């Protein structure tokens, strides 16, 4: 389970050198593995975004 999508995080951080982004959804990564992984999210994205306020 995760709270904030990479696209949303990139909107918050912009091109910040301490947060290089990777446009590769976690569902794609996990689907390439040997075990099935259930991905739930993003959940509570607005709340998760608040954690980044003032950081970047």
PDB file of N, CA, C, O and CB in Angstrom:
ATOM      1  N   UNK A   1       0.852  -1.160   0.000  1.00  0.00           N
ATOM      2  CA  UNK A   1       0.000   0.000   0.000  1.00  0.00           C
ATOM      3  C   UNK A   1       0.903   1.230   0.000  1.00  0.00           C
ATOM      4  O   UNK A   1       1.921   1.282   0.690  1.00  0.00           O
ATOM      5  CB  UNK A   1      -0.972  -0.006   1.221  1.00  0.00           C
ATOM      6  N   UNK A   2       0.502   2.202  -0.783  1.00  0.00           N
ATOM      7  CA  UNK A   2       1.276   3.439  -0.808  1.00  0.00           C
ATOM      8  C   UNK A   2       0.335   4.624  -0.895  1.00  0.00           C
ATOM      9  O   UNK A   2      -0.833   4.472  -1.254  1.00  0.00           O
ATOM     10  CB  UNK A   2       2.270   3.449  -1.990  1.00  0.00           C
ATOM     11  N   UNK A   3       0.838   5.799  -0.566  1.00  0.00           N
ATOM     12  CA  UNK A   3      -0.008   6.969  -0.488  1.00  0.00           C
ATOM     13  C   UNK A   3       0.098   7.927  -1.653  1.00  0.00           C
ATOM     14  O   UNK A   3      -0.894   8.568  -2.002  1.00  0.00           O
ATOM     15  CB  UNK A   3       0.292   7.686   0.731  1.00  0.00           C
ATOM     16  N   UNK A   4       1.247   8.048  -2.261  1.00  0.00           N
ATOM     17  CA  UNK A   4       1.464   9.099  -3.249  1.00  0.00           C
ATOM     18  C   UNK A   4       2.075   8.506  -4.510  1.00  0.00           C
ATOM     19  O   UNK A   4       3.089   7.811  -4.449  1.00  0.00           O
ATOM     20  CB  UNK A   4       2.370  10.209  -2.679  1.00  0.00           C
ATOM     21  N   UNK A   5       1.465   8.779  -5.639  1.00  0.00           N
ATOM     22  CA  UNK A   5       2.003   8.274  -6.899  1.00  0.00           C
ATOM     23  C   UNK A   5       3.281   9.028  -7.268  1.00  0.00           C
ATOM     24  O   UNK A   5       3.523  10.138  -6.793  1.00  0.00           O
ATOM     25  CB  UNK A   5       0.954   8.403  -8.029  1.00  0.00           C
ATOM     26  N   UNK A   6       4.072   8.422  -8.100  1.00  0.00           N
ATOM     27  CA  UNK A   6       5.311   9.059  -8.551  1.00  0.00           C
ATOM     28  C   UNK A   6       5.010  10.328  -9.344  1.00  0.00           C
ATOM     29  O   UNK A   6       5.734  11.317  -9.236  1.00  0.00           O
ATOM     30  CB  UNK A   6       6.140   8.083  -9.406  1.00  0.00           C
ATOM     31  N   UNK A   7       3.948  10.299 -10.136  1.00  0.00           N
ATOM     32  CA  UNK A   7       3.570  11.490 -10.899  1.00  0.00           C
ATOM     33  C   UNK A   7       3.209  12.641  -9.971  1.00  0.00           C
ATOM     34  O   UNK A   7       3.597  13.785 -10.210  1.00  0.00           O
ATOM     35  CB  UNK A   7       2.394  11.180 -11.832  1.00  0.00           C
ATOM     36  N   UNK A   8       2.464  12.335  -8.908  1.00  0.00           N
ATOM     37  CA  UNK A   8       2.094  13.377  -7.948  1.00  0.00           C
ATOM     38  C   UNK A   8       3.315  13.900  -7.204  1.00  0.00           C
ATOM     39  O   UNK A   8       3.432  15.101  -6.961  1.00  0.00           O
ATOM     40  CB  UNK A   8       1.064  12.842  -6.948  1.00  0.00           C
ATOM     41  N   UNK A   9       4.221  13.003  -6.846  1.00  0.00           N
ATOM     42  CA  UNK A   9       5.443  13.427  -6.165  1.00  0.00           C
ATOM     43  C   UNK A   9       6.276  14.327  -7.073  1.00  0.00           C
ATOM     44  O   UNK A   9       6.844  15.319  -6.616  1.00  0.00           O
ATOM     45  CB  UNK A   9       6.268  12.204  -5.721  1.00  0.00           C
ATOM     46  N   UNK A  10       6.348  13.988  -8.336  1.00  0.00           N
ATOM     47  CA  UNK A  10       7.115  14.801  -9.284  1.00  0.00           C
ATOM     48  C   UNK A  10       6.502  16.198  -9.421  1.00  0.00           C
ATOM     49  O   UNK A  10       7.226  17.182  -9.573  1.00  0.00           O
ATOM     50  CB  UNK A  10       7.174  14.109 -10.663  1.00  0.00           C
ATOM     51  N   UNK A  11       5.184  16.283  -9.367  1.00  0.00           N
ATOM     52  CA  UNK A  11       4.525  17.595  -9.404  1.00  0.00           C
ATOM     53  C   UNK A  11       4.949  18.442  -8.203  1.00  0.00           C
ATOM     54  O   UNK A  11       5.124  19.654  -8.325  1.00  0.00           O
ATOM     55  CB  UNK A  11       2.986  17.430  -9.425  1.00  0.00           C
ATOM     56  N   UNK A  12       5.111  17.806  -7.055  1.00  0.00           N
ATOM     57  CA  UNK A  12       5.490  18.518  -5.833  1.00  0.00           C
ATOM     58  C   UNK A  12       6.964  18.922  -5.865  1.00  0.00           C
ATOM     59  O   UNK A  12       7.305  20.061  -5.544  1.00  0.00           O
ATOM     60  CB  UNK A  12       5.210  17.648  -4.599  1.00  0.00           C
ATOM     61  N   UNK A  13       7.833  17.993  -6.250  1.00  0.00           N
ATOM     62  CA  UNK A  13       9.272  18.230  -6.167  1.00  0.00           C
ATOM     63  C   UNK A  13       9.856  18.938  -7.371  1.00  0.00           C
ATOM     64  O   UNK A  13      10.900  19.583  -7.268  1.00  0.00           O
ATOM     65  CB  UNK A  13       9.974  16.946  -5.982  1.00  0.00           C
ATOM     66  N   UNK A  14       9.198  18.824  -8.505  1.00  0.00           N
ATOM     67  CA  UNK A  14       9.766  19.379  -9.725  1.00  0.00           C
ATOM     68  C   UNK A  14      11.025  18.619 -10.082  1.00  0.00           C
ATOM     69  O   UNK A  14      11.074  17.396  -9.956  1.00  0.00           O
ATOM     70  CB  UNK A  14      10.064  20.882  -9.566  1.00  0.00           C
ATOM     71  N   UNK A  15      12.031  19.328 -10.522  1.00  0.00           N
ATOM     72  CA  UNK A  15      13.281  18.705 -10.943  1.00  0.00           C
ATOM     73  C   UNK A  15      14.317  18.801  -9.824  1.00  0.00           C
ATOM     74  O   UNK A  15      15.435  19.269 -10.041  1.00  0.00           O
ATOM     75  CB  UNK A  15      13.814  19.369 -12.235  1.00  0.00           C
ATOM     76  N   UNK A  16      13.940  18.358  -8.635  1.00  0.00           N
ATOM     77  CA  UNK A  16      14.826  18.464  -7.477  1.00  0.00           C
ATOM     78  C   UNK A  16      15.905  17.380  -7.548  1.00  0.00           C
ATOM     79  O   UNK A  16      15.574  16.206  -7.716  1.00  0.00           O
ATOM     80  CB  UNK A  16      14.020  18.345  -6.156  1.00  0.00           C
ATOM     81  N   UNK A  17      17.180  17.743  -7.426  1.00  0.00           N
ATOM     82  CA  UNK A  17      18.267  16.772  -7.572  1.00  0.00           C
ATOM     83  C   UNK A  17      18.268  15.677  -6.497  1.00  0.00           C
ATOM     84  O   UNK A  17      18.836  14.607  -6.717  1.00  0.00           O
ATOM     85  CB  UNK A  17      19.586  17.494  -7.542  1.00  0.00           C
ATOM     86  N   UNK A  18      17.651  15.922  -5.353  1.00  0.00           N
ATOM     87  CA  UNK A  18      17.616  14.898  -4.308  1.00  0.00           C
ATOM     88  C   UNK A  18      16.456  13.928  -4.475  1.00  0.00           C
ATOM     89  O   UNK A  18      16.329  12.981  -3.699  1.00  0.00           O
ATOM     90  CB  UNK A  18      17.533  15.551  -2.950  1.00  0.00           C
ATOM     91  N   UNK A  19      15.614  14.146  -5.470  1.00  0.00           N
ATOM     92  CA  UNK A  19      14.502  13.236  -5.717  1.00  0.00           C
ATOM     93  C   UNK A  19      14.378  12.942  -7.208  1.00  0.00           C
ATOM     94  O   UNK A  19      13.415  13.363  -7.849  1.00  0.00           O
ATOM     95  CB  UNK A  19      13.189  13.826  -5.176  1.00  0.00           C
ATOM     96  N   UNK A  20      15.353  12.218  -7.760  1.00  0.00           N
ATOM     97  CA  UNK A  20      15.220  11.859  -9.173  1.00  0.00           C
ATOM     98  C   UNK A  20      14.030  10.912  -9.331  1.00  0.00           C
ATOM     99  O   UNK A  20      13.845   9.992  -8.534  1.00  0.00           O
ATOM    100  CB  UNK A  20      16.535  11.200  -9.715  1.00  0.00           C
ATOM    101  N   UNK A  21      13.239  11.146 -10.354  1.00  0.00           N
ATOM    102  CA  UNK A  21      12.044  10.344 -10.542  1.00  0.00           C
ATOM    103  C   UNK A  21      12.247   9.308 -11.629  1.00  0.00           C
ATOM    104  O   UNK A  21      13.092   9.459 -12.512  1.00  0.00           O
ATOM    105  CB  UNK A  21      10.860  11.229 -10.878  1.00  0.00           C
ATOM    106  N   UNK A  22      11.464   8.268 -11.545  1.00  0.00           N
ATOM    107  CA  UNK A  22      11.505   7.187 -12.511  1.00  0.00           C
ATOM    108  C   UNK A  22      10.080   6.952 -12.981  1.00  0.00           C
ATOM    109  O   UNK A  22       9.234   6.534 -12.190  1.00  0.00           O
ATOM    110  CB  UNK A  22      12.136   5.887 -11.903  1.00  0.00           C
ATOM    111  N   UNK A  23       9.800   7.206 -14.233  1.00  0.00           N
ATOM    112  CA  UNK A  23       8.450   7.058 -14.765  1.00  0.00           C
ATOM    113  C   UNK A  23       8.184   5.585 -15.090  1.00  0.00           C
ATOM    114  O   UNK A  23       8.019   5.201 -16.248  1.00  0.00           O
ATOM    115  CB  UNK A  23       8.255   7.944 -16.026  1.00  0.00           C
ATOM    116  N   UNK A  24       8.148   4.787 -14.042  1.00  0.00           N
ATOM    117  CA  UNK A  24       7.903   3.357 -14.186  1.00  0.00           C
ATOM    118  C   UNK A  24       6.991   2.932 -13.047  1.00  0.00           C
ATOM    119  O   UNK A  24       7.436   2.806 -11.906  1.00  0.00           O
ATOM    120  CB  UNK A  24       9.242   2.535 -14.184  1.00  0.00           C
ATOM    121  N   UNK A  25       5.721   2.710 -13.350  1.00  0.00           N
ATOM    122  CA  UNK A  25       4.765   2.379 -12.292  1.00  0.00           C
ATOM    123  C   UNK A  25       5.152   1.113 -11.524  1.00  0.00           C
ATOM    124  O   UNK A  25       5.653   0.153 -12.110  1.00  0.00           O
ATOM    125  CB  UNK A  25       3.379   2.209 -12.887  1.00  0.00           C
ATOM    126  N   UNK A  26       4.919   1.120 -10.219  1.00  0.00           N
ATOM    127  CA  UNK A  26       5.265  -0.039  -9.396  1.00  0.00           C
ATOM    128  C   UNK A  26       4.518  -1.289  -9.855  1.00  0.00           C
ATOM    129  O   UNK A  26       5.038  -2.399  -9.737  1.00  0.00           O
ATOM    130  CB  UNK A  26       4.956   0.245  -7.923  1.00  0.00           C
ATOM    131  N   UNK A  27       3.321  -1.119 -10.371  1.00  0.00           N
ATOM    132  CA  UNK A  27       2.571  -2.283 -10.859  1.00  0.00           C
ATOM    133  C   UNK A  27       3.310  -2.974 -12.003  1.00  0.00           C
ATOM    134  O   UNK A  27       3.288  -4.199 -12.115  1.00  0.00           O
ATOM    135  CB  UNK A  27       1.166  -1.861 -11.320  1.00  0.00           C
ATOM    136  N   UNK A  28       3.960  -2.184 -12.847  1.00  0.00           N
ATOM    137  CA  UNK A  28       4.742  -2.742 -13.948  1.00  0.00           C
ATOM    138  C   UNK A  28       5.947  -3.505 -13.411  1.00  0.00           C
ATOM    139  O   UNK A  28       6.256  -4.599 -13.883  1.00  0.00           O
ATOM    140  CB  UNK A  28       5.199  -1.629 -14.906  1.00  0.00           C
ATOM    141  N   UNK A  29       6.620  -2.931 -12.434  1.00  0.00           N
ATOM    142  CA  UNK A  29       7.795  -3.586 -11.840  1.00  0.00           C
ATOM    143  C   UNK A  29       7.397  -4.904 -11.190  1.00  0.00           C
ATOM    144  O   UNK A  29       8.018  -5.935 -11.446  1.00  0.00           O
ATOM    145  CB  UNK A  29       8.469  -2.662 -10.799  1.00  0.00           C
ATOM    146  N   UNK A  30       6.372  -4.875 -10.359  1.00  0.00           N
ATOM    147  CA  UNK A  30       5.956  -6.081  -9.647  1.00  0.00           C
ATOM    148  C   UNK A  30       5.403  -7.146 -10.581  1.00  0.00           C
ATOM    149  O   UNK A  30       5.560  -8.338 -10.318  1.00  0.00           O
ATOM    150  CB  UNK A  30       4.921  -5.736  -8.607  1.00  0.00           C
ATOM    151  N   UNK A  31       4.758  -6.733 -11.672  1.00  0.00           N
ATOM    152  CA  UNK A  31       4.231  -7.699 -12.638  1.00  0.00           C
ATOM    153  C   UNK A  31       5.349  -8.465 -13.326  1.00  0.00           C
ATOM    154  O   UNK A  31       5.114  -9.541 -13.876  1.00  0.00           O
ATOM    155  CB  UNK A  31       3.370  -6.993 -13.679  1.00  0.00           C
ATOM    156  N   UNK A  32       6.553  -7.930 -13.303  1.00  0.00           N
ATOM    157  CA  UNK A  32       7.705  -8.597 -13.919  1.00  0.00           C
ATOM    158  C   UNK A  32       8.368  -9.599 -12.991  1.00  0.00           C
ATOM    159  O   UNK A  32       9.276 -10.323 -13.400  1.00  0.00           O
ATOM    160  CB  UNK A  32       8.721  -7.573 -14.356  1.00  0.00           C
ATOM    161  N   UNK A  33       7.924  -9.644 -11.756  1.00  0.00           N
ATOM    162  CA  UNK A  33       8.529 -10.550 -10.781  1.00  0.00           C
ATOM    163  C   UNK A  33       7.973 -11.963 -10.864  1.00  0.00           C
ATOM    164  O   UNK A  33       7.095 -12.259 -11.674  1.00  0.00           O
ATOM    165  CB  UNK A  33       8.325 -10.015  -9.391  1.00  0.00           C
ATOM    166  N   UNK A  34       8.498 -12.816 -10.020  1.00  0.00           N
ATOM    167  CA  UNK A  34       8.102 -14.216 -10.015  1.00  0.00           C
ATOM    168  C   UNK A  34       6.889 -14.477  -9.130  1.00  0.00           C
ATOM    169  O   UNK A  34       6.257 -15.527  -9.248  1.00  0.00           O
ATOM    170  CB  UNK A  34       9.253 -15.070  -9.562  1.00  0.00           C
ATOM    171  N   UNK A  35       6.560 -13.556  -8.260  1.00  0.00           N
ATOM    172  CA  UNK A  35       5.419 -13.718  -7.367  1.00  0.00           C
ATOM    173  C   UNK A  35       4.398 -12.628  -7.631  1.00  0.00           C
ATOM    174  O   UNK A  35       4.745 -11.510  -8.011  1.00  0.00           O
ATOM    175  CB  UNK A  35       5.864 -13.691  -5.895  1.00  0.00           C
ATOM    176  N   UNK A  36       3.151 -12.964  -7.430  1.00  0.00           N
ATOM    177  CA  UNK A  36       2.087 -11.971  -7.575  1.00  0.00           C
ATOM    178  C   UNK A  36       2.123 -11.039  -6.366  1.00  0.00           C
ATOM    179  O   UNK A  36       2.165 -11.484  -5.219  1.00  0.00           O
ATOM    180  CB  UNK A  36       0.686 -12.658  -7.713  1.00  0.00           C
ATOM    181  N   UNK A  37       2.106  -9.752  -6.646  1.00  0.00           N
ATOM    182  CA  UNK A  37       2.097  -8.733  -5.597  1.00  0.00           C
ATOM    183  C   UNK A  37       0.885  -7.847  -5.825  1.00  0.00           C
ATOM    184  O   UNK A  37       0.729  -7.258  -6.895  1.00  0.00           O
ATOM    185  CB  UNK A  37       3.424  -7.890  -5.592  1.00  0.00           C
ATOM    186  N   UNK A  38       0.037  -7.756  -4.825  1.00  0.00           N
ATOM    187  CA  UNK A  38      -1.118  -6.874  -4.923  1.00  0.00           C
ATOM    188  C   UNK A  38      -0.690  -5.466  -4.515  1.00  0.00           C
ATOM    189  O   UNK A  38      -0.131  -5.263  -3.438  1.00  0.00           O
ATOM    190  CB  UNK A  38      -2.294  -7.383  -4.031  1.00  0.00           C
ATOM    191  N   UNK A  39      -0.956  -4.512  -5.379  1.00  0.00           N
ATOM    192  CA  UNK A  39      -0.614  -3.117  -5.115  1.00  0.00           C
ATOM    193  C   UNK A  39      -1.905  -2.358  -4.842  1.00  0.00           C
ATOM    194  O   UNK A  39      -2.832  -2.379  -5.652  1.00  0.00           O
ATOM    195  CB  UNK A  39       0.172  -2.482  -6.313  1.00  0.00           C
ATOM    196  N   UNK A  40      -1.955  -1.701  -3.717  1.00  0.00           N
ATOM    197  CA  UNK A  40      -3.121  -0.911  -3.343  1.00  0.00           C
ATOM    198  C   UNK A  40      -2.675   0.533  -3.211  1.00  0.00           C
ATOM    199  O   UNK A  40      -1.827   0.858  -2.379  1.00  0.00           O
ATOM    200  CB  UNK A  40      -3.771  -1.430  -2.017  1.00  0.00           C
ATOM    201  N   UNK A  41      -3.242   1.384  -4.024  1.00  0.00           N
ATOM    202  CA  UNK A  41      -2.885   2.783  -3.927  1.00  0.00           C
ATOM    203  C   UNK A  41      -3.006   3.467  -5.264  1.00  0.00           C
ATOM    204  O   UNK A  41      -3.252   2.815  -6.279  1.00  0.00           O
ATOM    205  CB  UNK A  41      -1.488   2.937  -3.391  1.00  0.00           C
ATOM    206  N   UNK A  42      -2.843   4.728  -5.278  1.00  0.00           N
ATOM    207  CA  UNK A  42      -2.535   5.540  -4.121  1.00  0.00           C
ATOM    208  C   UNK A  42      -3.734   5.684  -3.187  1.00  0.00           C
ATOM    209  O   UNK A  42      -4.882   5.751  -3.626  1.00  0.00           O
ATOM    210  CB  UNK A  42      -2.057   6.900  -4.562  1.00  0.00           C
ATOM    211  N   UNK A  43      -3.442   5.727  -1.915  1.00  0.00           N
ATOM    212  CA  UNK A  43      -4.463   5.877  -0.876  1.00  0.00           C
ATOM    213  C   UNK A  43      -4.188   7.175  -0.109  1.00  0.00           C
ATOM    214  O   UNK A  43      -3.046   7.474   0.239  1.00  0.00           O
ATOM    215  CB  UNK A  43      -4.472   4.639   0.096  1.00  0.00           C
ATOM    216  N   UNK A  44      -5.226   7.919   0.139  1.00  0.00           N
ATOM    217  CA  UNK A  44      -5.088   9.160   0.912  1.00  0.00           C
ATOM    218  C   UNK A  44      -4.011  10.064   0.315  1.00  0.00           C
ATOM    219  O   UNK A  44      -3.142  10.571   1.025  1.00  0.00           O
ATOM    220  CB  UNK A  44      -4.754   8.842   2.381  1.00  0.00           C
ATOM    221  N   UNK A  45      -4.084  10.254  -0.991  1.00  0.00           N
ATOM    222  CA  UNK A  45      -3.028  10.988  -1.699  1.00  0.00           C
ATOM    223  C   UNK A  45      -2.870  12.434  -1.208  1.00  0.00           C
ATOM    224  O   UNK A  45      -1.747  12.928  -1.106  1.00  0.00           O
ATOM    225  CB  UNK A  45      -3.320  10.990  -3.187  1.00  0.00           C
ATOM    226  N   UNK A  46      -3.963  13.104  -0.907  1.00  0.00           N
ATOM    227  CA  UNK A  46      -3.842  14.487  -0.406  1.00  0.00           C
ATOM    228  C   UNK A  46      -3.112  14.528   0.930  1.00  0.00           C
ATOM    229  O   UNK A  46      -2.271  15.397   1.159  1.00  0.00           O
ATOM    230  CB  UNK A  46      -5.232  15.131  -0.257  1.00  0.00           C
ATOM    231  N   UNK A  47      -3.435  13.590   1.804  1.00  0.00           N
ATOM    232  CA  UNK A  47      -2.774  13.521   3.103  1.00  0.00           C
ATOM    233  C   UNK A  47      -1.287  13.189   2.942  1.00  0.00           C
ATOM    234  O   UNK A  47      -0.437  13.765   3.622  1.00  0.00           O
ATOM    235  CB  UNK A  47      -3.462  12.473   3.996  1.00  0.00           C
ATOM    236  N   UNK A  48      -0.987  12.266   2.046  1.00  0.00           N
ATOM    237  CA  UNK A  48       0.411  11.893   1.801  1.00  0.00           C
ATOM    238  C   UNK A  48       1.195  13.079   1.238  1.00  0.00           C
ATOM    239  O   UNK A  48       2.361  13.271   1.582  1.00  0.00           O
ATOM    240  CB  UNK A  48       0.489  10.694   0.829  1.00  0.00           C
ATOM    241  N   UNK A  49       0.563  13.868   0.381  1.00  0.00           N
ATOM    242  CA  UNK A  49       1.242  15.026  -0.217  1.00  0.00           C
ATOM    243  C   UNK A  49       1.600  16.054   0.852  1.00  0.00           C
ATOM    244  O   UNK A  49       2.620  16.734   0.738  1.00  0.00           O
ATOM    245  CB  UNK A  49       0.353  15.675  -1.300  1.00  0.00           C
ATOM    246  N   UNK A  50       0.778  16.174   1.882  1.00  0.00           N
ATOM    247  CA  UNK A  50       1.044  17.155   2.950  1.00  0.00           C
ATOM    248  C   UNK A  50       2.367  16.879   3.655  1.00  0.00           C
ATOM    249  O   UNK A  50       3.005  17.800   4.164  1.00  0.00           O
ATOM    250  CB  UNK A  50      -0.095  17.149   3.974  1.00  0.00           C
ATOM    251  N   UNK A  51       2.783  15.612   3.687  1.00  0.00           N
ATOM    252  CA  UNK A  51       4.051  15.273   4.325  1.00  0.00           C
ATOM    253  C   UNK A  51       5.242  15.921   3.611  1.00  0.00           C
ATOM    254  O   UNK A  51       6.310  16.090   4.201  1.00  0.00           O
ATOM    255  CB  UNK A  51       4.228  13.759   4.359  1.00  0.00           C
ATOM    256  N   UNK A  52       5.053  16.275   2.361  1.00  0.00           N
ATOM    257  CA  UNK A  52       6.144  16.851   1.563  1.00  0.00           C
ATOM    258  C   UNK A  52       6.148  18.377   1.568  1.00  0.00           C
ATOM    259  O   UNK A  52       7.074  18.998   1.046  1.00  0.00           O
ATOM    260  CB  UNK A  52       6.052  16.358   0.139  1.00  0.00           C
ATOM    261  N   UNK A  53       5.116  18.984   2.158  1.00  0.00           N
ATOM    262  CA  UNK A  53       5.040  20.443   2.193  1.00  0.00           C
ATOM    263  C   UNK A  53       6.255  21.030   2.924  1.00  0.00           C
ATOM    264  O   UNK A  53       6.577  20.637   4.046  1.00  0.00           O
ATOM    265  CB  UNK A  53       3.731  20.896   2.876  1.00  0.00           C
ATOM    266  N   UNK A  54       6.900  21.959   2.271  1.00  0.00           N
ATOM    267  CA  UNK A  54       8.043  22.643   2.870  1.00  0.00           C
ATOM    268  C   UNK A  54       9.338  21.867   2.816  1.00  0.00           C
ATOM    269  O   UNK A  54      10.374  22.365   3.257  1.00  0.00           O
ATOM    270  CB  UNK A  54       7.743  22.962   4.273  1.00  0.00           C
ATOM    271  N   UNK A  55       9.302  20.648   2.280  1.00  0.00           N
ATOM    272  CA  UNK A  55      10.527  19.848   2.203  1.00  0.00           C
ATOM    273  C   UNK A  55      11.305  20.140   0.924  1.00  0.00           C
ATOM    274  O   UNK A  55      12.533  20.223   0.936  1.00  0.00           O
ATOM    275  CB  UNK A  55      10.194  18.358   2.280  1.00  0.00           C
ATOM    276  N   UNK A  56      10.589  20.292  -0.155  1.00  0.00           N
ATOM    277  CA  UNK A  56      11.242  20.485  -1.447  1.00  0.00           C
ATOM    278  C   UNK A  56      11.234  21.940  -1.771  1.00  0.00           C
ATOM    279  O   UNK A  56      11.735  22.341  -2.821  1.00  0.00           O
ATOM    280  CB  UNK A  56      10.559  19.677  -2.560  1.00  0.00           C
TER     281      UNK A  56
END
